[in-house]
Amino acid sequence: GRLAALTSAENAACLSVNQASSIQSLGATCESLTVGHNPFKLPLTNAAVFLPTHRPRFICEQILAEENKLKGSSGALLGAYMGLRSAKSDATTRRGSVFSGGPGR
């Protein structure tokens, strides 16, 4: 969906900044600064400016905020959400339900 599209665009920008920041010339590297809404500082950047956002959260952002796991880039966010969904799905399967053919049947 939209989050995956934002993740791929953000990853392209992050890769470009990291590549530029790792180029050495005369023993020094580029001092890069990122500006954006995502409160995540790239490891190779010198500084980051986070802009306030008025966009409503995606449902996965809200769920991860409630679980206190809303950290990192949008790629990390997407991975954390998929991990959370998988863990909850596994717990439901272990507990058994009418649909899984388990003890709740």
Disulfide bonds with the S-S distance in Angstrom:
none
